[in-house]
Every structure is written in C-alpha cells, then in structure tokens.
C-alpha cells in the first residue's frame, strides 16, 4: 500500500537548495581536477624542458672538453717522439739496414738505404768502410734533435711543418748533410718568408755555408725590390750587385706597348681605353694583347717618353690637369715594376720637354732633345730642338744637367711622328742622329758618358747617297748603328759603323708607315704602324715585315718595349 503525503513549500525549497549545492560542488571538483591535471602536465613539461637544456649544456661542455683534449693530444703527439722510441724509428722496408743516429739529445733508428736517397752525406757513409757503418751507429751530436726529427719527417713521411724563425737552423743542418730535397723545400718556404729586415742575415748565412742556392734565393728577393730596397742593395759587394741586375732580366722578355702621346678631347670614349699598359700574350702561333694596369695618371692629354732601366719601365714627360683657371701641363715621371705590377712616382724632368728621346747607358737615363711642352701646339719654323741634356740617377732619384748638344751652327729638324733627335746607346757612349735643317744631311753625334763630352762622327749621309727626309728608328747592335727611314715612296734601312765611321749600303723595301718609339731585339725591330692598329716586326736580315696581333685601341703614337715578368 502506498501512502502519499503532501510536502510543504519549505521542504521543497530545502530539497532544491541541496540539489543545487551538490551541482556546484561537482563543478568545483571537476575544475580542481582539471587545474591539477593541467598543473601537473605543465610541471612535467617544464621539467622536460629544464632537463633537455641541462643535457644540452652538458653535451656542449663535453664537446668543448673533447676539443681541448684533442688539441692537447695533438700537441702531445707532436712531441711524443721525445719520450717514445717508437716515434723515433723510421723504417722503409722490412729487411732494410737500420742504423742508430745519435743527435744532440736523442737517438733515432733509421733505414739507412732510404736516408741515403735523401742525403748525400749518408749515401757516402753507406758505401764506406767506416766504423760508423760497421757498428751501425752514427754520431751527430752537434745536430739538434728537433731539426733531425723534422728532416726525417720530410724524407720518410713527406711532412713539412717548420716555423719561419727556425728556417736558418734547419738550413745549416740540411746543407751540412747535403739533403738537397729538404734544402729545396726550406728555400721555397724561405722565399715566401723573407723581409727587408731578415734578407741580409740570410745572405750572410749563405756566405758562411757557401750555399749558392741560398744566396740566389735571397738575391732573387732583393732583385724583385731592387730600387724599392735600394738602401739594402747599394751596400752589397759589386759581384752580388751585378748578379742582382742579371736576375731582374731572367727568362723570356715580353713585348709591351702603351700610348705615349694622346691629343684627343676628354669626351672621347677611347681615351680611357688607351690609358693602359698592354702586354702581348703569346700562345704558340696565336697571341693577343692584354691590359696589365692603368697608366698612373688621370688626364685626357699627355705626352711621355719611355725608358727601360734594370727592367723597370720609366714614363717620363707630363700631362694636362685642371687648375683654377683652365688647364696647364704638369711635369711628371713614374716607375713601373713588372714583378709587383705597381707604379710609383719619381722625380720629374728639370725642363719641360715634348717628343724628346731617351737612352739608357751606364746605369743612367739620358733625356735628349725635344721642344717645349706647354699646350701641345704644333711647332713652327722658329721652334728649335732643346740642346740641354739631362741625366737621371735611379738610386738617388734625381735629374741633373750634363754637357749640352753641340748644335752651334746648325739645327736638327723636328718631327711630330717621332722623337727628335733619335738617340741610342752603345757601350759607354750615346749616339744621336738628326736631320740638319739647311742641307738635309744625316749627322751622328757621340757623347762619352765617362768624359762628359760630345763629338761629331763624320762623314754625314747626304741626300745624294740616300733620300731620307724621314727618320723612323735608331738602334744599336754589334758595334753598328741601325737606321730606318724613308720617303713618300719607299722605306730604307742602313747602318753606321762607329769604329770605322763608315755608312753601310742602303737597302730599300716597300714603304711602311712607322710611328712612335720602337725597340730592337735579336736583329728584329718592333714599332707601331698605322695599319690595322698593329705593331709590326721588321727582320733586319730579310727586311720582311710581320704584323703582330692588333691592339685593342687605335694606334696613334705608341711606345713599344720589352719587359721581364
């Protein structure tokens, strides 16, 4: 039986209140559980992160410790030979004869046959009947053990690791033991380590050891910087100084070219292209001109003459530069070293000259003739050749006047396409060739550089003998002056013997336009021509002309010369 009882309103309110409170507690419990779970996971995540970073730091420290240990291990291994006999034992073949070599502090066990291949000292010892060979014990107590160890490392293991400050000590031992291979490797290292502060010390060492190879290594360094280190070179013995000069002209010469005069405006795009030094790169039957360096000035108009002394190229003259009111010409001279590919400024001429000649004689440069250099205007009938002659000393970097040209009752003609008058050197004398204005005769003047005096060499070459209104080139070879000139119809070649003072026969050839400043090498004359922007090679025996590859710029008024690189 079911008994139903009515609930009062108060009882119903309490019931709903208890039910709502239960729901709230459930929500709170769930929230707390979620928060605890989240906190727990966060703590684990933080712990994992902290553990990871700690582990990473530990790994890094371990790696650093490993590197330090490895470095220390390398250092220890480098010196382990001092304490471990096994590292002082050098075998080449299993059945090879082993000898003991006693050096200053350590004994080495070495395969004699292999060591004999590397050292003439041990080769002679291996073929002798000396007590050292029979006892298989060699005493080299005066040889430092570290040096002998490095020699064995090179001979047996091809290892070379010697500091620059120890090269001298190693060269002493290597020279004494006649270990040519090791010596050559030491000299290669020395050639890269020499400085102006150490070279004289090594030169003295070469004299002590009587080592020509060491001497040549040091002299090669000094020759590379002959004039840059002039304070070192001038104090050398004469025979060493002569060897220095020979080293600067070692190998095969290269033909070079530059524009010695430029009169184009500054808006001409070719001006920048022409302001360069070019070298002919030869490759079997082919070749091309390559640009070595820019000329050491920035100008649109210039006029220079070149000279080669001690395998240095000298650029002597001037160029136009801007001043407050317009332009003016500035005298300037530069020196180029083909071994370093660098220009330096040198002392300019005393007089302002244009289209003058240069000649190298007795270790000096002589500047002869030309006329006033101001605005590059064309000379007129009143313009005369300068009689003042200047001499340049490369060691002092100074110019000075010497005896003037003896142009007392005559004048030489001027030329816009060649230097005036033409000048060359032979022996200790300068020779000057010019056209006498009144008669057209060709007169040779000789200047004795030792006596500082001029004289005329007669007879002259008259118009009757040769119609040579134009003189292109004057050179010297085999006690003769070689002359190239011509007229409007043909080019002619002749000679003048300075000993007998007689002119040679006149040989004619097809007319060829030759301009600028040329050079002679092995009976061949090199000059620039107007055709195809080329430099031509004229064989003095056959009078055949061979055009060389075209220059990358238009030929205008070039200078051609040879340099050693």
C-alpha positions as CSV (number, residue, x, y, z in Angstrom):
1,X,0.0,0.0,0.0
2,X,1.3,3.3,-1.0
3,X,0.8,6.2,1.3
4,X,1.0,9.6,-0.3
5,X,2.0,12.6,1.8
6,X,1.9,16.1,0.7
7,X,5.1,18.1,1.1
8,X,5.2,21.6,2.4
9,X,6.6,24.5,0.5
10,X,9.6,24.8,2.9
11,X,10.6,21.2,2.4
12,X,10.5,21.7,-1.3
13,X,12.9,24.7,-1.1
14,X,15.4,22.8,1.0
15,X,15.4,20.0,-1.4
16,X,16.2,22.2,-4.4
17,X,18.8,24.1,-2.4
18,X,20.6,20.8,-1.5
19,X,20.5,19.7,-5.1
20,X,22.0,23.0,-6.4
21,X,24.8,22.9,-3.8
22,X,25.7,19.4,-4.9
23,X,25.9,20.5,-8.5
24,X,28.1,23.4,-7.6
25,X,30.5,21.1,-5.6
26,X,30.7,18.8,-8.6
27,X,31.6,21.7,-10.8
28,X,34.3,22.9,-8.3
29,X,35.7,19.4,-8.0
30,X,35.9,18.9,-11.8
31,X,37.5,22.3,-12.1
32,X,40.1,21.5,-9.4
33,X,40.8,18.2,-11.0
34,X,41.3,19.9,-14.4
35,X,43.5,22.5,-12.9
36,X,45.6,19.9,-11.1
37,X,46.0,17.9,-14.3
38,X,47.0,21.0,-16.2
39,X,49.4,22.0,-13.5
40,X,50.9,18.5,-13.4
41,X,51.4,18.4,-17.1
42,X,52.9,21.9,-17.1
43,X,55.3,20.9,-14.4
44,X,56.3,17.8,-16.4
45,X,56.7,20.0,-19.5
46,X,58.9,22.4,-17.6
47,X,60.9,19.6,-16.1
48,X,61.4,18.1,-19.5
49,X,62.5,21.5,-20.9
50,X,64.9,22.0,-18.0
51,X,66.3,18.5,-18.3
52,X,66.7,19.0,-22.1
53,X,68.6,22.3,-21.6
54,X,70.7,20.8,-18.9
55,X,71.5,17.9,-21.0
56,X,72.4,20.2,-24.0
57,X,74.7,22.2,-21.8
58,X,76.3,19.1,-20.6
59,X,76.9,17.9,-24.1
60,X,78.4,21.2,-25.1
61,X,80.8,21.1,-22.2
62,X,81.7,17.6,-23.0
63,X,82.3,18.6,-26.6
64,X,84.5,21.5,-25.5
65,X,86.4,19.3,-23.2
66,X,86.8,16.8,-26.1
67,X,88.2,19.5,-28.3
68,X,90.6,20.6,-25.6
69,X,91.7,17.1,-25.0
70,X,92.1,16.5,-28.8
71,X,94.2,19.7,-29.1
72,X,96.3,18.6,-26.2
73,X,96.6,15.2,-27.7
74,X,97.9,16.7,-31.0
75,X,100.4,18.7,-29.1
76,X,101.4,15.7,-27.1
77,X,101.6,13.6,-30.3
78,X,103.8,16.3,-31.9
79,X,106.3,15.9,-29.1
80,X,105.7,12.3,-28.3
81,X,108.9,11.4,-30.2
82,X,110.9,12.9,-27.4
83,X,109.7,10.3,-24.9
84,X,108.7,7.3,-27.1
85,X,111.4,5.4,-29.0
86,X,108.8,4.0,-31.4
87,X,108.2,7.5,-32.8
88,X,112.0,7.9,-33.4
89,X,112.1,4.8,-35.5
90,X,111.8,5.2,-39.3
91,X,111.5,2.1,-41.4
92,X,111.2,2.0,-45.2
93,X,111.5,-1.8,-45.9
94,X,111.1,-4.6,-43.5
95,X,114.5,-6.0,-44.3
96,X,116.3,-2.7,-44.7
97,X,119.6,-2.0,-42.8
98,X,118.8,0.0,-39.7
99,X,121.3,2.4,-38.1
100,X,121.2,4.5,-34.9
101,X,121.8,8.2,-35.3
102,X,122.8,9.9,-32.1
103,X,121.9,13.6,-32.2
104,X,122.2,16.3,-29.6
105,X,119.7,14.8,-27.1
106,X,118.0,11.8,-28.8
107,X,118.8,8.7,-30.7
108,X,116.9,7.8,-33.9
109,X,116.7,4.4,-35.6
110,X,116.6,4.9,-39.3
111,X,116.5,2.9,-42.5
112,X,120.0,3.7,-44.0
113,X,119.1,3.0,-47.6
114,X,116.1,5.4,-47.6
115,X,118.1,8.0,-45.7
116,X,120.9,7.6,-48.3
117,X,118.4,8.5,-51.0
118,X,117.7,11.8,-49.3
119,X,121.2,12.8,-48.1
120,X,124.5,12.6,-49.9
121,X,126.2,12.5,-46.5
122,X,124.5,9.2,-45.6
123,X,124.9,7.9,-49.1
124,X,128.7,8.3,-48.9
125,X,128.5,6.8,-45.4
126,X,126.6,3.7,-46.6
127,X,129.2,3.0,-49.2
128,X,132.2,3.4,-46.9
129,X,134.0,1.1,-44.6
130,X,134.0,3.5,-41.7
131,X,133.4,2.3,-38.2
132,X,130.0,4.0,-38.1
133,X,128.8,1.8,-40.8
134,X,130.0,-1.4,-39.3
135,X,128.8,-0.6,-35.8
136,X,125.5,0.9,-37.3
137,X,125.9,3.9,-35.0
138,X,126.3,7.4,-36.4
139,X,127.3,10.3,-34.1
140,X,125.8,13.7,-35.0
141,X,125.9,15.2,-31.5
142,X,126.2,18.7,-32.9
143,X,122.9,18.3,-34.8
144,X,119.9,19.5,-32.8
145,X,117.5,16.6,-32.3
146,X,114.3,18.6,-33.3
147,X,115.9,19.6,-36.6
148,X,116.9,16.0,-37.4
149,X,113.4,14.8,-36.5
150,X,111.9,17.3,-39.0
151,X,114.3,16.1,-41.7
152,X,113.2,12.5,-41.1
153,X,109.5,13.6,-41.1
154,X,110.1,15.1,-44.6
155,X,112.2,12.3,-46.1
156,X,110.1,9.4,-44.8
157,X,106.6,10.9,-44.4
158,X,106.7,13.9,-46.7
159,X,105.6,16.1,-43.8
160,X,106.9,19.7,-43.6
161,X,105.9,22.0,-40.7
162,X,108.7,24.4,-39.7
163,X,108.2,27.9,-38.4
164,X,109.8,30.8,-40.1
165,X,112.2,31.7,-37.3
166,X,113.7,28.2,-37.4
167,X,114.4,28.1,-41.2
168,X,118.0,29.2,-40.7
169,X,118.9,26.5,-38.2
170,X,117.3,23.8,-40.5
171,X,119.2,25.2,-43.5
172,X,122.5,24.8,-41.6
173,X,121.8,21.1,-40.9
174,X,120.3,20.4,-44.3
175,X,123.3,21.9,-46.1
176,X,125.8,20.0,-43.8
177,X,124.0,16.7,-44.5
178,X,123.7,17.5,-48.3
179,X,119.9,16.8,-48.1
180,X,119.1,18.5,-51.4
181,X,115.3,17.8,-51.4
182,X,114.9,19.1,-47.9
183,X,117.0,22.1,-48.7
184,X,114.9,23.0,-51.7
185,X,111.8,22.8,-49.6
186,X,113.3,25.0,-47.0
187,X,114.3,27.5,-49.7
188,X,110.7,27.6,-51.0
189,X,109.5,28.4,-47.5
190,X,112.2,31.0,-47.1
191,X,111.4,32.7,-50.4
192,X,107.9,33.4,-49.0
193,X,109.1,34.5,-45.6
194,X,111.9,36.9,-46.4
195,X,111.6,40.5,-45.4
196,X,113.8,43.6,-45.7
197,X,114.8,43.0,-42.1
198,X,115.9,39.4,-42.5
199,X,117.3,39.2,-46.0
200,X,120.8,40.4,-45.2
201,X,121.1,38.0,-42.3
202,X,120.3,35.1,-44.6
203,X,122.7,36.5,-47.2
204,X,125.5,36.3,-44.6
205,X,124.4,32.7,-43.7
206,X,124.7,31.8,-47.4
207,X,128.2,33.0,-47.4
208,X,129.0,31.1,-44.3
209,X,127.6,27.9,-45.7
210,X,129.0,28.5,-49.2
211,X,125.4,27.9,-50.5
212,X,124.8,29.3,-53.9
213,X,121.1,28.1,-53.7
214,X,120.5,30.1,-50.5
215,X,122.3,33.1,-52.0
216,X,120.3,33.1,-55.1
217,X,117.0,32.8,-53.1
218,X,117.9,35.9,-51.1
219,X,119.2,37.8,-54.2
220,X,116.0,36.9,-56.1
221,X,114.0,38.6,-53.3
222,X,116.3,41.6,-53.4
223,X,116.2,41.8,-57.2
224,X,112.4,41.9,-57.1
225,X,112.5,45.1,-55.0
226,X,115.8,46.4,-56.4
227,X,115.0,50.1,-56.2
228,X,112.3,49.8,-53.6
229,X,115.0,48.4,-51.2
230,X,117.9,50.5,-52.6
231,X,119.3,51.0,-49.1
232,X,119.9,47.3,-48.9
233,X,121.2,46.7,-52.4
234,X,123.7,49.5,-52.7
235,X,125.8,48.2,-49.8
236,X,126.4,44.8,-51.5
237,X,129.6,43.7,-53.0
238,X,130.0,44.6,-56.7
239,X,129.7,41.0,-57.8
240,X,126.5,40.5,-55.8
241,X,125.1,43.7,-57.2
242,X,125.9,42.6,-60.8
243,X,124.1,39.3,-60.1
244,X,121.1,41.2,-58.8
245,X,120.8,43.1,-62.1
246,X,121.1,39.8,-64.1
247,X,118.3,38.3,-62.0
248,X,115.9,41.1,-63.0
249,X,116.3,40.1,-66.6
250,X,115.9,36.4,-66.2
251,X,113.7,34.4,-68.5
252,X,112.0,35.4,-71.7
253,X,111.1,39.1,-72.4
254,X,107.5,40.1,-73.2
255,X,106.6,42.7,-75.8
256,X,104.7,45.6,-74.2
257,X,103.1,48.8,-75.6
258,X,101.5,52.0,-74.3
259,X,100.2,55.2,-75.9
260,X,103.0,57.7,-75.3
261,X,101.0,60.8,-76.5
262,X,97.3,61.5,-76.6
263,X,95.8,64.6,-78.0
264,X,92.1,63.7,-78.1
265,X,89.5,65.6,-76.2
266,X,88.3,64.4,-72.7
267,X,84.9,63.4,-74.2
268,X,86.5,60.8,-76.4
269,X,85.4,57.3,-75.1
270,X,88.7,55.8,-76.3
271,X,90.8,58.0,-74.1
272,X,90.2,55.8,-71.0
273,X,90.7,52.7,-73.0
274,X,94.1,53.9,-74.3
275,X,95.3,54.9,-70.8
276,X,96.6,51.4,-70.2
277,X,99.8,49.3,-70.3
278,X,99.4,46.4,-72.7
279,X,101.4,43.1,-72.9
280,X,101.4,40.7,-75.8
281,X,100.4,37.2,-74.6
282,X,101.9,34.6,-76.9
283,X,100.3,31.2,-77.2
284,X,102.1,29.1,-79.9
285,X,101.0,30.6,-83.2
286,X,98.4,32.9,-81.7
287,X,98.6,35.8,-79.4
288,X,96.6,38.8,-78.1
289,X,97.2,42.0,-76.2
290,X,96.1,42.0,-72.6
291,X,95.8,45.0,-70.3
292,X,98.2,44.8,-67.3
293,X,97.4,48.0,-65.5
294,X,96.2,51.6,-66.0
295,X,98.7,54.3,-66.6
296,X,99.3,56.1,-63.2
297,X,97.5,59.4,-64.0
298,X,94.1,60.6,-65.0
299,X,94.1,63.0,-67.9
300,X,92.8,63.4,-71.4
301,X,96.0,64.8,-72.9
302,X,99.5,63.6,-72.2
303,X,103.0,63.3,-73.7
304,X,105.6,60.9,-72.4
305,X,108.7,59.1,-73.5
306,X,109.6,55.7,-72.1
307,X,112.9,54.1,-70.9
308,X,113.6,50.7,-69.5
309,X,116.4,50.5,-66.9
310,X,117.1,47.4,-64.7
311,X,113.8,46.0,-66.1
312,X,111.9,49.0,-64.6
313,X,109.7,50.9,-67.0
314,X,110.1,54.7,-66.7
315,X,107.4,57.0,-68.0
316,X,108.9,60.5,-68.4
317,X,107.1,63.6,-69.5
318,X,103.9,65.4,-68.4
319,X,100.1,65.6,-68.7
320,X,97.3,68.2,-68.7
321,X,95.5,68.8,-65.5
322,X,92.9,71.3,-64.3
323,X,93.8,74.4,-62.4
324,X,91.7,77.3,-61.1
325,X,91.7,79.0,-64.5
326,X,91.6,76.3,-67.2
327,X,94.3,73.7,-67.7
328,X,98.1,73.6,-67.6
329,X,100.7,70.9,-68.2
330,X,102.3,69.2,-65.2
331,X,105.7,67.6,-65.5
332,X,105.6,64.0,-64.1
333,X,107.6,60.8,-64.1
334,X,106.6,57.3,-63.0
335,X,108.4,54.0,-62.5
336,X,106.7,50.6,-63.1
337,X,107.9,47.3,-61.6
338,X,106.7,44.3,-63.7
339,X,107.4,41.9,-60.8
340,X,104.9,43.7,-58.5
341,X,102.7,45.3,-61.2
342,X,102.9,48.7,-59.3
343,X,103.6,52.3,-60.3
344,X,105.4,54.8,-58.1
345,X,106.1,58.5,-58.7
346,X,109.7,59.6,-59.4
347,X,111.4,62.9,-59.9
348,X,110.2,64.8,-63.0
349,X,112.5,66.3,-65.6
350,X,114.0,69.7,-65.0
351,X,113.0,71.1,-68.3
352,X,109.5,70.9,-69.9
353,X,110.1,68.7,-72.9
354,X,107.9,67.1,-75.6
355,X,108.9,64.5,-78.2
356,X,112.4,64.1,-76.6
357,X,114.5,60.9,-76.8
358,X,115.8,58.8,-74.0
359,X,118.6,56.3,-73.9
360,X,119.9,54.1,-71.1
361,X,123.7,54.0,-70.6
362,X,126.0,53.1,-67.7
363,X,123.0,52.6,-65.3
364,X,121.6,56.1,-66.0
365,X,118.8,57.5,-68.2
366,X,119.6,60.4,-70.5
367,X,116.9,62.8,-71.8
368,X,117.9,64.4,-75.1
369,X,116.3,67.0,-77.4
370,X,112.6,67.6,-77.8
371,X,111.0,71.0,-77.5
372,X,108.9,73.0,-75.0
373,X,105.9,71.2,-73.6
374,X,103.1,73.6,-72.8
375,X,99.8,73.2,-74.7
376,X,100.9,70.6,-77.3
377,X,100.8,73.1,-80.1
378,X,102.4,72.2,-83.4
379,X,106.0,73.6,-83.7
380,X,106.6,76.2,-86.3
381,X,109.8,77.3,-88.1
382,X,111.0,79.2,-85.1
383,X,110.8,76.1,-82.8
384,X,114.2,74.6,-82.1
385,X,115.4,71.4,-80.5
386,X,116.5,71.7,-76.9
387,X,120.3,71.4,-76.6
388,X,120.1,70.8,-72.8
389,X,120.7,67.1,-71.9
390,X,119.6,65.7,-68.5
391,X,120.8,62.6,-66.7
392,X,118.8,60.6,-64.2
393,X,120.3,58.6,-61.3
394,X,117.8,55.8,-60.3
395,X,119.5,55.3,-56.9
396,X,119.2,58.9,-55.8
397,X,116.0,59.6,-57.9
398,X,117.5,62.9,-59.2
399,X,118.0,64.6,-62.5
400,X,121.0,66.8,-63.4
401,X,122.3,68.6,-66.5
402,X,125.3,67.3,-68.4
403,X,127.1,68.7,-71.4
404,X,124.7,70.1,-74.0
405,X,124.2,69.0,-77.6
406,X,126.8,70.8,-79.8
407,X,124.3,72.5,-82.1
408,X,126.3,75.6,-82.6
409,X,126.0,76.5,-86.3
410,X,123.2,74.1,-87.3
411,X,119.8,72.8,-86.1
412,X,118.1,69.4,-86.3
413,X,114.7,69.1,-87.9
414,X,111.7,68.4,-85.7
415,X,109.1,65.6,-86.2
416,X,105.6,65.1,-84.9
417,X,105.6,61.3,-85.5
418,X,109.0,60.5,-83.9
419,X,111.2,61.7,-81.1
420,X,113.8,64.4,-82.1
421,X,116.6,63.7,-82.4
422,X,116.8,59.9,-82.4
423,X,119.1,58.6,-79.6
424,X,120.5,55.2,-78.7
425,X,123.4,53.8,-76.6
426,X,126.3,51.5,-77.4
427,X,128.9,50.6,-74.8
428,X,129.5,53.7,-72.6
429,X,128.5,56.2,-75.3
430,X,125.3,57.8,-76.5
431,X,124.7,58.3,-80.2
432,X,122.4,60.9,-81.6
433,X,121.1,61.0,-85.2
434,X,119.4,64.0,-86.7
435,X,118.4,65.8,-90.0
436,X,120.3,69.0,-90.5
437,X,117.7,71.6,-91.4
438,X,119.7,73.5,-94.1
439,X,121.2,70.6,-96.0
440,X,119.1,67.5,-95.1
441,X,122.3,65.6,-94.3
442,X,122.2,62.9,-91.6
443,X,124.7,63.7,-88.8
444,X,125.8,61.3,-86.0
445,X,126.9,62.8,-82.7
446,X,128.6,60.8,-79.9
447,X,128.5,61.5,-76.2
448,X,131.1,59.9,-74.0
449,X,129.4,59.4,-70.6
450,X,132.7,58.9,-68.8
451,X,134.3,62.1,-70.2
452,X,131.1,64.1,-70.4
453,X,131.9,65.4,-73.9
454,X,130.4,65.4,-77.4
455,X,131.9,65.0,-80.8
456,X,130.7,64.7,-84.4
457,X,131.2,61.5,-86.3
458,X,131.9,62.2,-90.0
459,X,131.1,61.7,-92.8
460,X,127.4,62.7,-92.9
461,X,124.9,60.8,-95.0
462,X,124.0,63.2,-97.8
463,X,120.9,63.4,-100.0
464,X,122.9,62.1,-102.9
465,X,123.6,58.9,-101.0
466,X,120.1,58.3,-99.7
467,X,116.9,60.3,-99.9
468,X,115.9,60.0,-96.2
469,X,113.8,63.1,-95.3
470,X,112.1,61.0,-92.6
471,X,114.0,59.2,-89.8
472,X,111.9,56.5,-88.1
473,X,114.3,54.5,-85.9
474,X,117.8,54.4,-84.5
475,X,119.1,51.3,-82.7
476,X,122.4,49.6,-81.9
477,X,123.7,46.1,-82.4
478,X,127.1,44.5,-83.0
479,X,129.1,47.8,-82.9
480,X,126.8,49.3,-85.5
481,X,124.0,51.9,-85.5
482,X,120.9,50.7,-87.4
483,X,118.9,53.4,-89.1
484,X,115.4,53.1,-90.6
485,X,113.9,55.9,-92.5
486,X,112.3,56.7,-95.8
487,X,110.4,59.0,-98.1
488,X,107.0,59.0,-99.8
489,X,107.7,56.0,-102.0
490,X,109.8,53.6,-100.0
491,X,111.3,52.7,-96.7
492,X,115.1,52.3,-96.4
493,X,117.4,50.6,-93.9
494,X,121.1,51.4,-93.5
495,X,123.8,51.2,-90.8
496,X,126.8,53.2,-89.5
497,X,129.9,51.6,-88.1
498,X,131.0,53.6,-85.1
499,X,134.6,52.1,-85.2
500,X,135.4,52.8,-88.9
501,X,132.9,55.7,-89.1
502,X,131.5,54.4,-92.4
503,X,127.9,54.2,-93.6
504,X,126.7,50.8,-94.8
505,X,124.8,50.1,-98.0
506,X,121.3,51.4,-98.5
507,X,118.6,48.7,-98.7
508,X,115.2,49.7,-99.9
509,X,111.8,48.0,-99.2
510,X,108.1,48.6,-99.7
511,X,107.0,51.8,-98.0
512,X,105.8,51.1,-94.4
513,X,104.4,53.7,-92.1
514,X,106.2,53.5,-88.8
515,X,105.4,55.9,-85.9
516,X,106.3,56.3,-82.2
517,X,109.1,54.8,-80.2
518,X,110.4,51.3,-81.2
519,X,112.8,48.7,-79.8
520,X,115.2,46.1,-81.2
521,X,115.7,42.5,-80.1
522,X,117.7,39.8,-81.9
523,X,118.0,41.7,-85.1
524,X,114.3,42.4,-85.2
525,X,112.8,45.9,-84.8
526,X,109.4,46.3,-83.2
527,X,107.4,49.5,-83.9
528,X,103.8,50.5,-84.2
529,X,102.2,51.1,-87.6
530,X,99.1,52.9,-88.8
531,X,97.5,49.9,-90.5
532,X,95.0,47.6,-88.6
533,X,96.1,49.1,-85.2
534,X,99.0,46.7,-85.2
535,X,102.6,46.5,-84.1
536,X,105.0,45.3,-86.8
537,X,108.1,43.2,-86.6
538,X,110.8,44.0,-89.1
539,X,113.6,41.5,-89.7
540,X,116.8,43.3,-90.4
541,X,118.3,40.5,-92.5
542,X,115.5,39.8,-94.9
543,X,113.7,43.1,-94.5
544,X,110.4,41.1,-94.2
545,X,107.6,42.7,-92.1
546,X,105.4,40.6,-89.9
547,X,102.3,42.3,-88.4
548,X,101.6,41.3,-84.9
549,X,98.0,41.0,-83.4
550,X,96.0,44.2,-83.5
551,X,96.0,46.3,-80.4
552,X,92.6,46.8,-78.6
553,X,92.9,50.5,-79.2
554,X,93.6,52.6,-82.3
555,X,97.3,53.1,-82.9
556,X,98.2,56.7,-82.5
557,X,101.7,57.4,-81.1
558,X,102.8,54.3,-79.3
559,X,105.9,53.2,-77.4
560,X,107.0,49.6,-77.8
561,X,109.5,47.9,-75.4
562,X,110.3,44.6,-73.7
563,X,109.9,43.7,-70.1
564,X,110.6,40.6,-68.0
565,X,107.9,39.3,-65.7
